[in-house]
């Protein structure tokens, strides 16, 4: 996971790469999501100046679901979907790129029908079948863990996103205590034991 520098990784990941055949079976997607959730929680504080994690995932998520903020791009939709937003050729119209106040005002005044709950509908044929291999996991409400970082994946709150009926969601799981845990000063901690049920 990129740190706030955007180009460095923690050394704790190196042992995971000793057996490259085994490394392909790790759940990298859930690790990216875990760190992104954690960094989003930390970024809400006014003292925060940067955000670590894979912010391209967040940016891609927002642009596919809120077309009124997405840049115009002349690229076909391909897999991986986030690649559409990389490189040159992004044209921002209607709102200058980087206009934070403009974006906030636009979010505050958006209509309910401007948010696309199922933004990928219509180009499923562009996605490889492996993208759906673990689709049952998408809707599971579960803890997602990566080393010291623990977050709750509360998919019951966004069932429309998966084409399901939105029922009244369960009570929110409060993981504030978990969010206070980080790896500073815990170099000898076995995180598998620390977070075992």
PyMOL commands that set and color helices and strands:
alter all, ss='L'
color gray80, all
select helices_A, chain A and resi 11-17+20-23+28-43+55-65+67-69+81-85+100-108+112-114+124-126+129-132+135-138+155-157+159-162+176-179+191-194
alter helices_A, ss='H'
color red, helices_A
select strands_A, chain A and resi 142-146+149-153
alter strands_A, ss='S'
color yellow, strands_A
deselect
rebuild
show_as cartoon
